[in-house]
Amino acid sequence: MGWLTLRLVRSGAHILGTTCATADASGWRPLAVVQALPHLGPQEAGAITAAAANLTVAALGEEAAGSLFVLPQEANVWGMRDVGATTEYLPGYHPTGDESASVKDGLERAWGVPLPAAPGLTFEQMLSDGKLKALLVLNDNPLFFAPAKNSISENLAGLELLAVIDSLPTDTAQAAHVVLPDVGPFGKEGTITSADRRVLRLHAATAPQGEAQPAWRILGDLGTRLAQRLKIGELRLNYGSPSEIMDEIAQLVPLYSQATYREIESGAQQPLDGLGPKKAEIQSVATIAAPADDGFTLTTGRSLYTSYEGAALHSPEADKLHREEFVEIHPADAKELGIAEGDEVTLKGNGGQLTIRAHITESGQPRMLYVPLYYDGGAVTALFEDGQASAAVEAAAVSG
């Protein structure tokens, strides 16, 4: 049996890797196509996801549905979507505003409040019109990951209250009026849902430090106090442990009906319960406009050697191997700009500016630049506008 490995390298900040077994006398062996979604450029991400699906269908036909694994930008995004932490869905992927009795009565009885009648707001919508007065950010850092960083910083500064629950003093936490300390990643108890639909237990390995409390307890206390202050009745948020929360999820979300703590210690795989693809079909792939010929086109993406924790703190030790502290530039472009290996380069675009050392390499195309996303706390996102997978930038050597 032979093996085939394909890699679509950086073109618009995407890396797609697949490894599969080729056919031999006994037929196909198991194949997996794994795609890691980028943080920027939803249109481009959708096009590459469709291409990955087509590759899987071409190789496996009707068996393709179980062999495409899409890795989201952050850990446990699939678990969050499953239980309704989205703007458009209730737990179990019931649309917001679902009036069916089995959904409405079950959730309202469990939560003690009426269900919302309309979808919630995305992060961009929250900040778009200046009407938002207060925002609670839970273990997220938009001043790291979101494009149009300068605009977001201004919008957050205009809030009457910005509260952050996090275990790290991130840029977003530094901008907050109130920071409520969460336990660190090794102090968390709960579950993670993997791309192959396994619900895996997390056991706390360390005790809370200082005044830190688990985020689920902070949210419960905060919700209870707000309900009392606003006189909206008693919300059912008095959970005694994460296992009680998981029991409620198992009761309300069919996908997790066998995912109580008693049943998932083994990491047993969960059924898709009707949520998976119904049939294998070739997908149309959107055509993405080519970047302009003048100037440089900048892309970004995750790579291997920098820790998020260190990058979020702007630690000089975030990249201990010193492999992601450069802008990658083609030799022809470096010669044109008069740049040698290790020289400082200034990039300007979309009202942002970044000065970074150059690494001359043929891994990218001429007129294409690449800066790792995690460099200096996501500094490169200041050069992108919302929705962009690539940005037009100017590049110049730093004199002197």
N, C-alpha and C positions, 0 to 999 in steps of 0.2 A: 504494500500500500504506500502510495506517495503522498506528500503533503504539499499544499499550496498556501502560500502566505501572501496577502495583498496589503498594500499600504497606500492610502491616498494622503499625500503629504500636504503641507500647509498651502492652502489656496482659499483665502477667506477664513482663516483661523480654525479650520476643522481638521481633525485627524481621524480617519476611519480605518480600523484594523480588523482584518478577518483572518481566521485560520480554519482550514477545512481539510478533510481527507478526500483525496481523489478516488475515483471508482477503481475497483480491481475486480477480480473474477467473482468475488462474492457479493458485489454490489456496493452501495454507498455505506460509508461509516458516518457516525454522528458529526454534524457540522454546527458551528456556532458563528454567528455574525454579531459582533459587539460594537456598538456605536456610543461614544461619549459626547453628549450634547455640549455645545459651546455656551458661554455666558452671553455672548452678543450675537445679533443677527438672527432673529427668529425665522425670517423667510429662507435664508440659506440653510439653517438647521433643518427646516421642513423638507427642503429639496434633497438634502443628503440622507435624511431618514427614509424618504421615498426610494432613493437609489439603493440604500441598504436593504430595504424590503424587497426590491426587485432582484437584487443579487441572491437573496435567500430563496425567493420563489423560483428563480431560474435553476437553482441547485437542487431544491427539495420538493418543488411542486406543492401538493396539498399538505405536506408535512412541515411546511415552512413556519407555521405559526409558533411552534415551540422552539425555534432556533434563532430568533432575532431578539437580542437583548439590548435595550436602550438604557444607558446610564445617565441619569439626570445630573444637573450641575452640582448638587449638594446631596449629602447622605439623607436617606429616608424620605425623599420627595414622593416616591410612590406610596409609601405608608401615609403621608400627610394627605395626598389626594384621595386615597381610599376612604379615609375617615372624615372627609368633607372640609379640609382646610384649604378651600379654594373659593373664588368669588362666585362661581356658577353652579356648584354642586353642594348638596347635602351629603351626609355620610352614606356610603354605598352608591354614589354616583346618581342619586335622584336629583333632578334639576331643582334649583331654588324656586319656590312657589308651587311645588308638587302638592296637589290637593287630595291625592288618593288617601283614603282613610288609614290604610295600613302604614303608610309613611308618616303622615301628619300626626295621627293620634299617638303612634309609638314614640316619636321624637319629642313631641310636646309633653307627653306624660313623663318621659325620662328627664327632661330639662326643666320643666315647670314654667316655661314661657312659650308664647306663640312663635311659630316659625316665621322667618322673614318672607315677605311676598315678592321681593325683587332681588336680583343678584347684587353681590357686594361690589366694591370698587377695587380696581387694581391699584398698585402702588402709584403708577403714573397718573391715574385718574384722581387719586386722593390729593395729589399736589398740583393738579393742573389749573384750578380756578381760584385758589386762595381762600376757599371757604372752610377748609379743614382747620380746626383750632387746636386739636390735641392728637397725639399719635403715640402708640405703645409699640416698640420694636422688640421682638422676642428673638434673641440669638441670631440676628441678621445684621448686616453691615453694609447698607446701601452706599455709603461713602467709599467703600472698597470696590464693590462689584458693578454698580450701576453706571451706565454712560452718562454724559452730560453732567459730570460731577459738580461743576461750578454752579449750575442751575439748581441742582438738588440741595447743595449746601445752603444756598440762599433761601430756598423754600423751607428747609428744616429750621433755619434760624428765625423765620417769621412765625413759627408756631407759638401759641401761648404756653403749651406744655409738650415737651418731648421727653418721654420716659423710655428707658432701655433696660431690658432684662438680659444680662450676658455675664459670662465668666471672665471676659477679657476687656480691658480698657481700650476698645477700638476707637477709630475716628468718630463713628456715630455715637458711641458712649461719651466721648469727650465733648460732643456738641449738646448732650442731653441736659435737661434741667434736673432730672432724677435718674439715678442708676440703681437698680435693684440687683444685687449680686446672685447669679445662678451658681450652682455647683459646676466644677470643671468636668470635662468629658469623661474622666475616669471615675467620677463620683455619681454618674447618672445610672438610674435603673429604668428599664422600659423595654421597648422592642424596636427592631429595624426590619423593614420589609425590603427584601432584595429584588433585583430585576427578574429573577427566576421564580418569584412568588413564594419565597420562604419567609416566614415570620420568625425572627431570631431574638432570643432573650438577651438583654444586657443586664449584667449584675454590677452593682456599685463596688468598686475596688478601693475607694478612699472615702473617708468621712468628710462632710462639709467643713470648709475652712472659714474661720472668722464668722461673719454674719451671713454667709451664703446659705441659701435654701434652694431646694429643687424647684425648677421653673413651674411644674404643675401645681405646687403648693402656693407659690407666689400668685399665680393666676387665679387660683381658687379664692385666696384671701382677698385679692383685689376685686374680683367679681362680686363677692359677697358684700363687701363694704360699699361698692358702687350701687348695688341693688338696694341696700338700706338707705343710702343717701338720696337716691332718686325715687324711692318709694315705689318700686316696680314689683314688689313681692319677693318671695324667698326663692332664689335660684338654687338648684340642687347641685352645689359645687363642693360640698363638704366631704370630699373623698379622704379616706384614711390612708391609702397607699396606692401606688401605681397598679397593683393587681385589681383593685376595685374599678379603676378606669378601664382596664383591659376587659373586665367582665362586662361592663356597659357596652364597649365596642363590639364584643362578641354577640351581645344581645341585639344590637341595632344594625350591624353591618353583616349581611349574609356571608360575604367573603371571609370574614373573621369568626364565623360561628364556632370554629374548632380551635380558636387561638387564645383561649384562656391560659393563664400561667401553668395550670396543671397539665395542659396538653401540648405546650410548645417547648418544653425543656429539650426535646430531641431535635428541634429545628425542623420539624416535619413540614413538607411542602403544602401550601394551601391551594385549593382548586380556584380556577379563574371564575367559576360561578357565573358563566355567561358573559363576562366582561372582555374576554379575549376575541381575537379576530374570528369572524364567522367563516370566511373562505380566503383562499390565497389568490390574489389577483395582482397583475402588474399595475403599478401606480404611475400616473403621469408625474413627470419631474419638472418643476417650474424652471423657466429660463431666468437666470440671474444676469443682470446687466453687467457688462465688463467695466472695470474701473477706467477712469479717464487716462489718456496717454500722457498728459503733462503732469509734472510733479511726481511724488512718490505715493504709493498705496501702502498703508500700514495695517497689519493684522496682529491679532493677539490670541492667546489661548493658554490653557493650563499645561504645565509640563511637570517634571519629576522631582526636582531637587530642592524646592523651597516649601517650608511648612506654612500653612495658613496662619497659625498662631503667631509665628515670628513675623510674618509679613504684615499682619494686622496691627502689630505693635511698632512697625517700621524698625525692627531690630536689625542691626548690621550682621547678626548671626543667623538670619532667616535662611540664607542660602549658604550652608556650611561648605558645600563643594564648589561654590563660586562659578556655577555654570549657567545661571539665569540672570546675570547682572549686566547684560549687554543688549544692544539692538543688533540684530543680524542684518547684514548688508552685503549685497553681491559685490565681488571684486571690481567689476566694471563701474559700478556706481561709486565705490570707494575711491577709485582712481580719478573719476570725474570731479569728486568733491575734495580731493586732496586729503583723504583720511587714511591713516594707518591703523593697524590693529591696536586696540586699547585707547585710541584717541576719543575725546569727548565729542559728542554730537548733540545738537539741539534740534528737537522735533517740534513743529508748531502746526496746530490744526484745530478747527472748531473752537477757537478762543482759548485753547489750552496750550501749555508748553511743558516739555520734558527734556532734561539734559541727562544723557546716559552714555556710557562707553560703547565703542563699536567692536563688534566681532565680525570679521570678514569671512564669509563662507559662501559656497555655491549651493547650499541647501535650499535657498529660495531663488525666485526668478529675478532678473534685472528689474529695477524700479519698484520692487516689493521689499518692504521692511517688516521685521517681526520683533515685537517686544513681549516677553512673558507677562502674563496677566498678574502674577503675584509679585512682580518686582515693586519694591517700595510701597506696599499696601495698595496695589492696584492703581498706581499713578498713571498708567497708560490710558485708563478709561476717561480721563479728562480730555483726551483728544478725539473721542467718539461722541456722536449724537445718538439719541435713542433710536433703536432699530437698526443701526449700522453694524455690519459684520466687518467692514473695512472702512478706513478713513483716509481721505486725501490729506497729505501733510507736506510741509516743506522740511527739508533737512539741510543742515549746514554744520561745518566743522566749527568747534569752539576755538577762537583765535587765542594766541598767547599761551 
